[in-house]
Amino acid sequence: MPRRKSTDTTLDTKGAKIGEPVPKAIIDTNTASVGVPRQSDHDLSEELGALRKQISSLQQQLLDAARSAKGSAGKAMRQTEATVKLYPASTLLLVAAVAGALAFAVRRAALPRHRPRPALRELRDLYDAIRGRV
């Protein structure tokens, strides 16, 4: 079995630094040590730059969506105004029907509900009535 060549890399046994990716540990059979190979220093400014680009892109998408929603709402409002001007009687009937339905729903919810008496309570009342006669 051929022996592996000894490498001159040193292992860092202190662990990863904050913000640094955590690599898998390596077992060096030549020196019988376990650790993590030293990582090259990476530039946090590159990561921050990438995050800033992503945030800028998300902000632009949000602004575009808001403009689109505002335009759609304005279009719907103009269409509604045109419909009311063309069909005033139908609009009045529709508004009256919706108001009537709401009033009916509110009144129905406000009325007390009568629940049927449970069968057990009816049997108790019948038993009490029979016992009172005897």
N, C-alpha and C positions, 0 to 999 in steps of 0.2 A: 504494500500500500504506500503510495508516494506521500511524502510529507509536504504540507503546504509551506510555502515560503513565508517567512516572517515579514510582516509589514511594519513600516516605521510609524504608522498612525497611532496616536495616543487616544485613549478613551477618556471622555469626560464623565466622571462619576458623580458630579454634583447635581445633575438633572437639567431640565430645560428652563430657560428664562421665561418670564412673563411675556406673552405675545409671540413666542417662538413656537413653531410647530414641533410637536413631540414625535421624534422618530422612534422606530422600534429599537430595542436594546440588541446589542451584539455580544455574542460570547466568543472571546478570543481564546482558542484552544492552545495557542503557542505560549501565551503568558498566563493562562488560566484566570482570566479576569472577565468581568461582565460590566458593560457600560454602554454609553451612547457615543457614537463618533462625533467629533467636534463639527458643529454646523457653521457654515459660512454666515457672516453677518449679513442680514438683509436690511434693506432700507425701508424704514417705516413711512418715509415721505412718499414712496411709490404707492404703498397701500392706501395712505390717506388721499392721495391724488385720485386713485381708482374709486374710492368711496365717494369723493366729492363729485366725480363724473356721474356716478350712479344716482346720487341725490339730485343733481341738476336734471338728469334725464327724467326722474320721477316727478320733479316739480313741473317740468314742461308738460308731461302727460296729464298731470292734474289740472293745469291751466287749460289745456286743450279740451279736456272733458267738461270743465266748468263752462267754457265758452259755448260748447256744443249744447249743453243742457239749457243754458240761458237762451240760446237761439231757438231751441225747440219749444221752450215755454212761451217765448214771445210769439212764435208761429201759432201755437195752440190758442193763445189769447186772441190773436187777430181773427182766427177762424171762428172762435166762439162769438166774438162781436159781430162778425158778418152773418152768422147763423141767426143771432137774435134780431138783427135788423131785417133780415129777409123773412123770418117766420116769428113775429112777435106773439101771435095767439098760441101757436104750438108751444113756444117757450114758456108762456105763462101757465098753460095747462101742465106741462112737465114739472115746473117748479111747484105748482099746487099739489100734484100727485106725490112728489117726493116729500113735501112738508106733511101731507096727510099720512103717508106711510110712517114717517118718523114719529108723528104725534100718536098714531095707533100703537106703535111699538113701545113708546114711553108709557102710555096709559096702561097697556097690557102688563108691562113689567111692574107698574106701581100697584096693581090690584093684588089683594091677598089671594093666595092659591089655596083651594080646599083640597086636602088630600083625603083619599078614602081611608076609612078606619081599618087598621090591620085586623085580620081574622082572629088573632089571639085576644084582642081587646073586645071584640064582639062576643066571643065565647065566654069571657069573664063576665060581661054584662048579663048575658043570658043565664049563666050560673047564679049570679047574684039575684037576678029576678026570680028564678025558680026557688032558691033558698029562702027568699023573703016570703014566698007564698006558703012554704011548708012549715 
